[in-house]
Amino acid sequence: MDIIPRKGLLVGIEGIDAAGKRTQATLLASWLRKRGVTTGMTSFPDYSTIIGKEIHGYFHGSRDYPTEVVHILLAANRWESKNRVESMLAANQLVVVDRYTESNLAYGVAKGLSLDWLQNLEVGLPKTELVLVLDAPPATTARRRPSTTDRYELDARIQEQAREAYRRLAPDFGWKLIDASGGIDETHRLVTAEVAKLLPSAGSVKVPKEGVR
């Protein structure tokens, strides 16, 4: 029997570049579906949209914008997908999202922007029920990263400042820091242990110490 959440839930997987967000979001969605949880999945930035193409151009050097404009575009990219995300939530899905509003806050603060200003850009968008920040030092994540032309990924200083911002903001916003410096399986175990608490039948969902996939 499917485990249908009492309401739609949005779970954000956050962290600096190459922290393992895409891998952990994919593994989490698979873990949930295997346990009968109705699950949706999305990620940001969504480069398939008009605004997403502008964001891609900025990150890869074919566009240049002031910092404020970049973060306005990142927020607008989520507004483009508002109806799609709301539709999944209206169907009582647990929606796993790889980067969301919280990414804009952490990277924006890291670049010296006002937290209040950044928050106001996204007032009215669906809110996350749970945010899991994959926390690993940039020196660790850099070894995982393939060759890239993304200007943020190439900037070790931005990555360190963003990590510090995530860690500083986490207590105020209730984000959960997940130690992502170990292996994929151990990080996945920590992620699923937190998400299992959201499920209506959480007591019956066992999170094994091994074989979490």
KOLVOMAR-435896 format. One record per residue (C-alpha): residue number from 0; residue in three letters; x, y, z. Coordinates in Angstrom, 1 decimal. Layout:
N
<site><resi>NUM</resi><resn>ALA</resn><X>X</X><Y>Y</Y><Z>Z</Z></site>
...
END
This chain:
213
<site><resi>0</resi><resn>MET</resn><X>0.0</X><Y>0.0</Y><Z>0.0</Z></site>
<site><resi>1</resi><resn>ASP</resn><X>1.3</X><Y>3.5</Y><Z>-0.9</Z></site>
<site><resi>2</resi><resn>ILE</resn><X>2.3</X><Y>5.7</Y><Z>2.0</Z></site>
<site><resi>3</resi><resn>ILE</resn><X>0.7</X><Y>9.0</Y><Z>1.0</Z></site>
<site><resi>4</resi><resn>PRO</resn><X>1.7</X><Y>12.0</Y><Z>3.1</Z></site>
<site><resi>5</resi><resn>ARG</resn><X>-1.1</X><Y>13.8</Y><Z>4.9</Z></site>
<site><resi>6</resi><resn>LYS</resn><X>-0.2</X><Y>16.8</Y><Z>2.8</Z></site>
<site><resi>7</resi><resn>GLY</resn><X>2.3</X><Y>17.7</Y><Z>0.1</Z></site>
<site><resi>8</resi><resn>LEU</resn><X>5.8</X><Y>18.0</Y><Z>1.5</Z></site>
<site><resi>9</resi><resn>LEU</resn><X>8.8</X><Y>19.8</Y><Z>0.0</Z></site>
<site><resi>10</resi><resn>VAL</resn><X>12.2</X><Y>18.5</Y><Z>1.1</Z></site>
<site><resi>11</resi><resn>GLY</resn><X>15.2</X><Y>20.5</Y><Z>0.0</Z></site>
<site><resi>12</resi><resn>ILE</resn><X>18.6</X><Y>19.0</Y><Z>-0.5</Z></site>
<site><resi>13</resi><resn>GLU</resn><X>21.2</X><Y>21.8</Y><Z>-0.1</Z></site>
<site><resi>14</resi><resn>GLY</resn><X>24.9</X><Y>22.5</Y><Z>0.1</Z></site>
<site><resi>15</resi><resn>ILE</resn><X>27.8</X><Y>23.9</Y><Z>-1.8</Z></site>
<site><resi>16</resi><resn>ASP</resn><X>28.8</X><Y>22.7</Y><Z>-5.3</Z></site>
<site><resi>17</resi><resn>ALA</resn><X>29.8</X><Y>19.0</Y><Z>-5.5</Z></site>
<site><resi>18</resi><resn>ALA</resn><X>28.6</X><Y>18.3</Y><Z>-2.0</Z></site>
<site><resi>19</resi><resn>GLY</resn><X>26.6</X><Y>15.4</Y><Z>-3.5</Z></site>
<site><resi>20</resi><resn>LYS</resn><X>23.1</X><Y>17.1</Y><Z>-3.8</Z></site>
<site><resi>21</resi><resn>ARG</resn><X>22.1</X><Y>15.5</Y><Z>-7.1</Z></site>
<site><resi>22</resi><resn>THR</resn><X>23.3</X><Y>12.0</Y><Z>-6.0</Z></site>
<site><resi>23</resi><resn>GLN</resn><X>21.5</X><Y>12.2</Y><Z>-2.6</Z></site>
<site><resi>24</resi><resn>ALA</resn><X>18.3</X><Y>13.7</Y><Z>-4.0</Z></site>
<site><resi>25</resi><resn>THR</resn><X>18.1</X><Y>10.9</Y><Z>-6.6</Z></site>
<site><resi>26</resi><resn>LEU</resn><X>18.9</X><Y>8.2</Y><Z>-3.9</Z></site>
<site><resi>27</resi><resn>LEU</resn><X>16.3</X><Y>9.7</Y><Z>-1.6</Z></site>
<site><resi>28</resi><resn>ALA</resn><X>13.6</X><Y>9.7</Y><Z>-4.2</Z></site>
<site><resi>29</resi><resn>SER</resn><X>14.4</X><Y>6.1</Y><Z>-5.1</Z></site>
<site><resi>30</resi><resn>TRP</resn><X>14.4</X><Y>5.1</Y><Z>-1.4</Z></site>
<site><resi>31</resi><resn>LEU</resn><X>11.0</X><Y>6.8</Y><Z>-0.9</Z></site>
<site><resi>32</resi><resn>ARG</resn><X>9.4</X><Y>5.2</Y><Z>-3.9</Z></site>
<site><resi>33</resi><resn>LYS</resn><X>10.6</X><Y>1.7</Y><Z>-2.9</Z></site>
<site><resi>34</resi><resn>ARG</resn><X>8.8</X><Y>2.2</Y><Z>0.4</Z></site>
<site><resi>35</resi><resn>GLY</resn><X>5.6</X><Y>3.2</Y><Z>-1.4</Z></site>
<site><resi>36</resi><resn>VAL</resn><X>5.8</X><Y>6.9</Y><Z>-0.8</Z></site>
<site><resi>37</resi><resn>THR</resn><X>4.3</X><Y>9.0</Y><Z>-3.6</Z></site>
<site><resi>38</resi><resn>THR</resn><X>7.3</X><Y>11.1</Y><Z>-4.6</Z></site>
<site><resi>39</resi><resn>GLY</resn><X>8.1</X><Y>13.9</Y><Z>-7.0</Z></site>
<site><resi>40</resi><resn>MET</resn><X>11.5</X><Y>15.3</Y><Z>-7.8</Z></site>
<site><resi>41</resi><resn>THR</resn><X>12.8</X><Y>18.6</Y><Z>-9.3</Z></site>
<site><resi>42</resi><resn>SER</resn><X>16.0</X><Y>20.7</Y><Z>-9.3</Z></site>
<site><resi>43</resi><resn>PHE</resn><X>17.1</X><Y>24.3</Y><Z>-9.7</Z></site>
<site><resi>44</resi><resn>PRO</resn><X>18.4</X><Y>26.1</Y><Z>-11.6</Z></site>
<site><resi>45</resi><resn>ASP</resn><X>16.1</X><Y>24.7</Y><Z>-14.3</Z></site>
<site><resi>46</resi><resn>TYR</resn><X>18.2</X><Y>25.6</Y><Z>-17.4</Z></site>
<site><resi>47</resi><resn>SER</resn><X>15.4</X><Y>24.5</Y><Z>-19.8</Z></site>
<site><resi>48</resi><resn>THR</resn><X>13.5</X><Y>27.7</Y><Z>-19.4</Z></site>
<site><resi>49</resi><resn>ILE</resn><X>14.1</X><Y>31.2</Y><Z>-20.8</Z></site>
<site><resi>50</resi><resn>ILE</resn><X>15.3</X><Y>32.5</Y><Z>-17.5</Z></site>
<site><resi>51</resi><resn>GLY</resn><X>17.2</X><Y>29.3</Y><Z>-16.9</Z></site>
<site><resi>52</resi><resn>LYS</resn><X>19.2</X><Y>29.9</Y><Z>-20.2</Z></site>
<site><resi>53</resi><resn>GLU</resn><X>20.2</X><Y>33.3</Y><Z>-19.0</Z></site>
<site><resi>54</resi><resn>ILE</resn><X>21.4</X><Y>31.8</Y><Z>-15.7</Z></site>
<site><resi>55</resi><resn>HIS</resn><X>23.4</X><Y>29.2</Y><Z>-17.6</Z></site>
<site><resi>56</resi><resn>GLY</resn><X>24.9</X><Y>31.9</Y><Z>-19.7</Z></site>
<site><resi>57</resi><resn>TYR</resn><X>26.0</X><Y>33.8</Y><Z>-16.6</Z></site>
<site><resi>58</resi><resn>PHE</resn><X>27.5</X><Y>30.8</Y><Z>-14.9</Z></site>
<site><resi>59</resi><resn>HIS</resn><X>29.4</X><Y>29.8</Y><Z>-18.0</Z></site>
<site><resi>60</resi><resn>GLY</resn><X>30.6</X><Y>33.2</Y><Z>-19.1</Z></site>
<site><resi>61</resi><resn>SER</resn><X>28.5</X><Y>34.2</Y><Z>-22.0</Z></site>
<site><resi>62</resi><resn>ARG</resn><X>26.4</X><Y>36.6</Y><Z>-19.9</Z></site>
<site><resi>63</resi><resn>ASP</resn><X>27.4</X><Y>39.1</Y><Z>-17.3</Z></site>
<site><resi>64</resi><resn>TYR</resn><X>25.1</X><Y>40.6</Y><Z>-14.7</Z></site>
<site><resi>65</resi><resn>PRO</resn><X>25.4</X><Y>42.4</Y><Z>-11.4</Z></site>
<site><resi>66</resi><resn>THR</resn><X>25.2</X><Y>40.2</Y><Z>-8.4</Z></site>
<site><resi>67</resi><resn>GLU</resn><X>21.7</X><Y>41.4</Y><Z>-7.5</Z></site>
<site><resi>68</resi><resn>VAL</resn><X>20.4</X><Y>40.6</Y><Z>-11.0</Z></site>
<site><resi>69</resi><resn>VAL</resn><X>21.8</X><Y>37.1</Y><Z>-10.8</Z></site>
<site><resi>70</resi><resn>HIS</resn><X>19.9</X><Y>36.4</Y><Z>-7.6</Z></site>
<site><resi>71</resi><resn>ILE</resn><X>16.7</X><Y>37.9</Y><Z>-9.0</Z></site>
<site><resi>72</resi><resn>LEU</resn><X>17.1</X><Y>35.5</Y><Z>-12.0</Z></site>
<site><resi>73</resi><resn>LEU</resn><X>17.6</X><Y>32.5</Y><Z>-9.7</Z></site>
<site><resi>74</resi><resn>ALA</resn><X>14.5</X><Y>33.4</Y><Z>-7.7</Z></site>
<site><resi>75</resi><resn>ALA</resn><X>12.5</X><Y>34.1</Y><Z>-11.0</Z></site>
<site><resi>76</resi><resn>ASN</resn><X>13.5</X><Y>30.6</Y><Z>-12.2</Z></site>
<site><resi>77</resi><resn>ARG</resn><X>11.6</X><Y>29.1</Y><Z>-9.3</Z></site>
<site><resi>78</resi><resn>TRP</resn><X>8.6</X><Y>31.4</Y><Z>-10.0</Z></site>
<site><resi>79</resi><resn>GLU</resn><X>8.6</X><Y>29.9</Y><Z>-13.5</Z></site>
<site><resi>80</resi><resn>SER</resn><X>8.1</X><Y>26.5</Y><Z>-11.9</Z></site>
<site><resi>81</resi><resn>LYS</resn><X>5.7</X><Y>27.5</Y><Z>-9.1</Z></site>
<site><resi>82</resi><resn>ASN</resn><X>2.6</X><Y>26.0</Y><Z>-10.7</Z></site>
<site><resi>83</resi><resn>ARG</resn><X>4.4</X><Y>22.7</Y><Z>-11.5</Z></site>
<site><resi>84</resi><resn>VAL</resn><X>5.7</X><Y>22.4</Y><Z>-7.9</Z></site>
<site><resi>85</resi><resn>GLU</resn><X>2.3</X><Y>23.3</Y><Z>-6.5</Z></site>
<site><resi>86</resi><resn>SER</resn><X>0.6</X><Y>20.7</Y><Z>-8.6</Z></site>
<site><resi>87</resi><resn>MET</resn><X>2.9</X><Y>18.0</Y><Z>-7.2</Z></site>
<site><resi>88</resi><resn>LEU</resn><X>2.2</X><Y>19.2</Y><Z>-3.7</Z></site>
<site><resi>89</resi><resn>ALA</resn><X>-1.5</X><Y>19.3</Y><Z>-4.3</Z></site>
<site><resi>90</resi><resn>ALA</resn><X>-1.3</X><Y>15.6</Y><Z>-5.3</Z></site>
<site><resi>91</resi><resn>ASN</resn><X>0.1</X><Y>14.9</Y><Z>-1.8</Z></site>
<site><resi>92</resi><resn>GLN</resn><X>3.5</X><Y>14.0</Y><Z>-3.1</Z></site>
<site><resi>93</resi><resn>LEU</resn><X>6.7</X><Y>14.3</Y><Z>-1.1</Z></site>
<site><resi>94</resi><resn>VAL</resn><X>8.7</X><Y>16.4</Y><Z>-3.5</Z></site>
<site><resi>95</resi><resn>VAL</resn><X>12.5</X><Y>16.2</Y><Z>-3.3</Z></site>
<site><resi>96</resi><resn>VAL</resn><X>14.2</X><Y>19.3</Y><Z>-4.7</Z></site>
<site><resi>97</resi><resn>ASP</resn><X>17.9</X><Y>19.7</Y><Z>-5.5</Z></site>
<site><resi>98</resi><resn>ARG</resn><X>18.5</X><Y>23.3</Y><Z>-4.5</Z></site>
<site><resi>99</resi><resn>TYR</resn><X>15.7</X><Y>25.7</Y><Z>-3.7</Z></site>
<site><resi>100</resi><resn>THR</resn><X>15.2</X><Y>29.1</Y><Z>-2.0</Z></site>
<site><resi>101</resi><resn>GLU</resn><X>17.8</X><Y>28.3</Y><Z>0.7</Z></site>
<site><resi>102</resi><resn>SER</resn><X>20.5</X><Y>28.1</Y><Z>-1.9</Z></site>
<site><resi>103</resi><resn>ASN</resn><X>19.7</X><Y>31.7</Y><Z>-3.0</Z></site>
<site><resi>104</resi><resn>LEU</resn><X>19.9</X><Y>32.8</Y><Z>0.6</Z></site>
<site><resi>105</resi><resn>ALA</resn><X>23.2</X><Y>31.1</Y><Z>1.4</Z></site>
<site><resi>106</resi><resn>TYR</resn><X>25.0</X><Y>32.1</Y><Z>-1.8</Z></site>
<site><resi>107</resi><resn>GLY</resn><X>23.5</X><Y>35.6</Y><Z>-1.7</Z></site>
<site><resi>108</resi><resn>VAL</resn><X>24.6</X><Y>36.2</Y><Z>1.9</Z></site>
<site><resi>109</resi><resn>ALA</resn><X>28.0</X><Y>34.9</Y><Z>0.9</Z></site>
<site><resi>110</resi><resn>LYS</resn><X>28.2</X><Y>37.5</Y><Z>-1.8</Z></site>
<site><resi>111</resi><resn>GLY</resn><X>27.2</X><Y>40.3</Y><Z>0.6</Z></site>
<site><resi>112</resi><resn>LEU</resn><X>23.5</X><Y>40.7</Y><Z>-0.2</Z></site>
<site><resi>113</resi><resn>SER</resn><X>20.9</X><Y>41.5</Y><Z>2.4</Z></site>
<site><resi>114</resi><resn>LEU</resn><X>19.2</X><Y>38.4</Y><Z>3.8</Z></site>
<site><resi>115</resi><resn>ASP</resn><X>15.8</X><Y>40.3</Y><Z>4.1</Z></site>
<site><resi>116</resi><resn>TRP</resn><X>16.1</X><Y>41.3</Y><Z>0.4</Z></site>
<site><resi>117</resi><resn>LEU</resn><X>16.9</X><Y>37.8</Y><Z>-0.7</Z></site>
<site><resi>118</resi><resn>GLN</resn><X>13.9</X><Y>36.4</Y><Z>1.3</Z></site>
<site><resi>119</resi><resn>ASN</resn><X>11.5</X><Y>38.9</Y><Z>-0.2</Z></site>
<site><resi>120</resi><resn>LEU</resn><X>12.4</X><Y>37.7</Y><Z>-3.7</Z></site>
<site><resi>121</resi><resn>GLU</resn><X>10.7</X><Y>34.4</Y><Z>-3.0</Z></site>
<site><resi>122</resi><resn>VAL</resn><X>7.8</X><Y>35.3</Y><Z>-0.7</Z></site>
<site><resi>123</resi><resn>GLY</resn><X>4.8</X><Y>33.4</Y><Z>-2.1</Z></site>
<site><resi>124</resi><resn>LEU</resn><X>6.6</X><Y>30.3</Y><Z>-3.4</Z></site>
<site><resi>125</resi><resn>PRO</resn><X>5.9</X><Y>26.9</Y><Z>-1.8</Z></site>
<site><resi>126</resi><resn>LYS</resn><X>7.9</X><Y>26.5</Y><Z>1.3</Z></site>
<site><resi>127</resi><resn>THR</resn><X>10.2</X><Y>23.6</Y><Z>2.3</Z></site>
<site><resi>128</resi><resn>GLU</resn><X>9.1</X><Y>21.4</Y><Z>5.1</Z></site>
<site><resi>129</resi><resn>LEU</resn><X>12.6</X><Y>20.1</Y><Z>5.7</Z></site>
<site><resi>130</resi><resn>VAL</resn><X>16.0</X><Y>21.3</Y><Z>4.5</Z></site>
<site><resi>131</resi><resn>LEU</resn><X>19.0</X><Y>19.0</Y><Z>4.6</Z></site>
<site><resi>132</resi><resn>VAL</resn><X>22.3</X><Y>20.8</Y><Z>4.1</Z></site>
<site><resi>133</resi><resn>LEU</resn><X>25.0</X><Y>18.4</Y><Z>2.9</Z></site>
<site><resi>134</resi><resn>ASP</resn><X>28.0</X><Y>19.9</Y><Z>4.8</Z></site>
<site><resi>135</resi><resn>ALA</resn><X>31.5</X><Y>19.1</Y><Z>3.6</Z></site>
<site><resi>136</resi><resn>PRO</resn><X>34.6</X><Y>21.4</Y><Z>3.3</Z></site>
<site><resi>137</resi><resn>PRO</resn><X>35.4</X><Y>22.7</Y><Z>-0.2</Z></site>
<site><resi>138</resi><resn>ALA</resn><X>38.7</X><Y>20.9</Y><Z>-0.2</Z></site>
<site><resi>139</resi><resn>THR</resn><X>36.7</X><Y>17.6</Y><Z>0.0</Z></site>
<site><resi>140</resi><resn>THR</resn><X>34.1</X><Y>18.6</Y><Z>-2.6</Z></site>
<site><resi>141</resi><resn>ALA</resn><X>36.7</X><Y>19.9</Y><Z>-5.1</Z></site>
<site><resi>142</resi><resn>ARG</resn><X>38.1</X><Y>16.4</Y><Z>-5.4</Z></site>
<site><resi>143</resi><resn>ARG</resn><X>34.6</X><Y>15.1</Y><Z>-6.4</Z></site>
<site><resi>144</resi><resn>ARG</resn><X>34.1</X><Y>17.8</Y><Z>-9.0</Z></site>
<site><resi>145</resi><resn>PRO</resn><X>34.7</X><Y>17.0</Y><Z>-12.7</Z></site>
<site><resi>146</resi><resn>SER</resn><X>36.2</X><Y>19.6</Y><Z>-14.9</Z></site>
<site><resi>147</resi><resn>THR</resn><X>33.9</X><Y>22.6</Y><Z>-15.2</Z></site>
<site><resi>148</resi><resn>THR</resn><X>33.5</X><Y>26.1</Y><Z>-16.6</Z></site>
<site><resi>149</resi><resn>ASP</resn><X>30.9</X><Y>27.2</Y><Z>-14.0</Z></site>
<site><resi>150</resi><resn>ARG</resn><X>32.2</X><Y>30.4</Y><Z>-12.5</Z></site>
<site><resi>151</resi><resn>TYR</resn><X>30.9</X><Y>29.6</Y><Z>-9.0</Z></site>
<site><resi>152</resi><resn>GLU</resn><X>32.3</X><Y>26.1</Y><Z>-9.0</Z></site>
<site><resi>153</resi><resn>LEU</resn><X>35.7</X><Y>27.4</Y><Z>-10.0</Z></site>
<site><resi>154</resi><resn>ASP</resn><X>35.7</X><Y>30.0</Y><Z>-7.2</Z></site>
<site><resi>155</resi><resn>ALA</resn><X>37.0</X><Y>28.3</Y><Z>-4.0</Z></site>
<site><resi>156</resi><resn>ARG</resn><X>36.4</X><Y>31.5</Y><Z>-2.0</Z></site>
<site><resi>157</resi><resn>ILE</resn><X>32.7</X><Y>31.6</Y><Z>-2.9</Z></site>
<site><resi>158</resi><resn>GLN</resn><X>32.4</X><Y>27.9</Y><Z>-2.0</Z></site>
<site><resi>159</resi><resn>GLU</resn><X>33.9</X><Y>28.5</Y><Z>1.4</Z></site>
<site><resi>160</resi><resn>GLN</resn><X>31.8</X><Y>31.6</Y><Z>2.1</Z></site>
<site><resi>161</resi><resn>ALA</resn><X>28.7</X><Y>29.8</Y><Z>1.0</Z></site>
<site><resi>162</resi><resn>ARG</resn><X>29.4</X><Y>26.9</Y><Z>3.3</Z></site>
<site><resi>163</resi><resn>GLU</resn><X>29.9</X><Y>29.3</Y><Z>6.2</Z></site>
<site><resi>164</resi><resn>ALA</resn><X>26.6</X><Y>31.0</Y><Z>5.3</Z></site>
<site><resi>165</resi><resn>TYR</resn><X>24.7</X><Y>27.7</Y><Z>5.3</Z></site>
<site><resi>166</resi><resn>ARG</resn><X>26.2</X><Y>26.8</Y><Z>8.7</Z></site>
<site><resi>167</resi><resn>ARG</resn><X>25.4</X><Y>30.3</Y><Z>10.1</Z></site>
<site><resi>168</resi><resn>LEU</resn><X>21.8</X><Y>30.4</Y><Z>8.8</Z></site>
<site><resi>169</resi><resn>ALA</resn><X>20.9</X><Y>26.8</Y><Z>9.7</Z></site>
<site><resi>170</resi><resn>PRO</resn><X>20.0</X><Y>27.3</Y><Z>13.4</Z></site>
<site><resi>171</resi><resn>ASP</resn><X>17.8</X><Y>30.3</Y><Z>12.6</Z></site>
<site><resi>172</resi><resn>PHE</resn><X>15.9</X><Y>28.6</Y><Z>9.8</Z></site>
<site><resi>173</resi><resn>GLY</resn><X>15.8</X><Y>25.0</Y><Z>11.3</Z></site>
<site><resi>174</resi><resn>TRP</resn><X>17.9</X><Y>23.5</Y><Z>8.5</Z></site>
<site><resi>175</resi><resn>LYS</resn><X>19.5</X><Y>20.2</Y><Z>9.3</Z></site>
<site><resi>176</resi><resn>LEU</resn><X>23.3</X><Y>19.9</Y><Z>8.7</Z></site>
<site><resi>177</resi><resn>ILE</resn><X>24.2</X><Y>16.5</Y><Z>7.3</Z></site>
<site><resi>178</resi><resn>ASP</resn><X>27.9</X><Y>15.4</Y><Z>7.5</Z></site>
<site><resi>179</resi><resn>ALA</resn><X>28.6</X><Y>14.8</Y><Z>3.8</Z></site>
<site><resi>180</resi><resn>SER</resn><X>32.4</X><Y>14.3</Y><Z>4.2</Z></site>
<site><resi>181</resi><resn>GLY</resn><X>32.1</X><Y>10.5</Y><Z>4.3</Z></site>
<site><resi>182</resi><resn>GLY</resn><X>30.9</X><Y>8.1</Y><Z>1.6</Z></site>
<site><resi>183</resi><resn>ILE</resn><X>27.7</X><Y>8.1</Y><Z>-0.4</Z></site>
<site><resi>184</resi><resn>ASP</resn><X>26.0</X><Y>5.3</Y><Z>1.6</Z></site>
<site><resi>185</resi><resn>GLU</resn><X>26.7</X><Y>6.9</Y><Z>5.0</Z></site>
<site><resi>186</resi><resn>THR</resn><X>25.4</X><Y>10.3</Y><Z>3.8</Z></site>
<site><resi>187</resi><resn>HIS</resn><X>22.3</X><Y>8.6</Y><Z>2.4</Z></site>
<site><resi>188</resi><resn>ARG</resn><X>21.7</X><Y>6.9</Y><Z>5.7</Z></site>
<site><resi>189</resi><resn>LEU</resn><X>21.8</X><Y>10.2</Y><Z>7.5</Z></site>
<site><resi>190</resi><resn>VAL</resn><X>19.5</X><Y>11.8</Y><Z>5.0</Z></site>
<site><resi>191</resi><resn>THR</resn><X>16.9</X><Y>9.0</Y><Z>5.1</Z></site>
<site><resi>192</resi><resn>ALA</resn><X>16.9</X><Y>9.0</Y><Z>8.9</Z></site>
<site><resi>193</resi><resn>GLU</resn><X>15.7</X><Y>12.7</Y><Z>8.9</Z></site>
<site><resi>194</resi><resn>VAL</resn><X>13.2</X><Y>12.2</Y><Z>6.1</Z></site>
<site><resi>195</resi><resn>ALA</resn><X>11.6</X><Y>9.1</Y><Z>7.7</Z></site>
<site><resi>196</resi><resn>LYS</resn><X>10.5</X><Y>11.4</Y><Z>10.6</Z></site>
<site><resi>197</resi><resn>LEU</resn><X>8.1</X><Y>13.2</Y><Z>8.2</Z></site>
<site><resi>198</resi><resn>LEU</resn><X>6.2</X><Y>10.1</Y><Z>7.1</Z></site>
<site><resi>199</resi><resn>PRO</resn><X>2.8</X><Y>9.4</Y><Z>8.6</Z></site>
<site><resi>200</resi><resn>SER</resn><X>3.9</X><Y>5.9</Y><Z>9.4</Z></site>
<site><resi>201</resi><resn>ALA</resn><X>7.4</X><Y>6.8</Y><Z>10.4</Z></site>
<site><resi>202</resi><resn>GLY</resn><X>7.4</X><Y>4.2</Y><Z>13.1</Z></site>
<site><resi>203</resi><resn>SER</resn><X>7.1</X><Y>1.5</Y><Z>10.5</Z></site>
<site><resi>204</resi><resn>VAL</resn><X>9.8</X><Y>2.8</Y><Z>8.2</Z></site>
<site><resi>205</resi><resn>LYS</resn><X>13.1</X><Y>1.3</Y><Z>9.2</Z></site>
<site><resi>206</resi><resn>VAL</resn><X>16.3</X><Y>3.0</Y><Z>8.3</Z></site>
<site><resi>207</resi><resn>PRO</resn><X>19.0</X><Y>0.2</Y><Z>8.2</Z></site>
<site><resi>208</resi><resn>LYS</resn><X>22.6</X><Y>0.9</Y><Z>9.2</Z></site>
<site><resi>209</resi><resn>GLU</resn><X>23.7</X><Y>-0.9</Y><Z>6.0</Z></site>
<site><resi>210</resi><resn>GLY</resn><X>22.3</X><Y>-1.5</Y><Z>2.6</Z></site>
<site><resi>211</resi><resn>VAL</resn><X>20.4</X><Y>1.7</Y><Z>2.7</Z></site>
<site><resi>212</resi><resn>ARG</resn><X>19.8</X><Y>1.7</Y><Z>-1.1</Z></site>
END
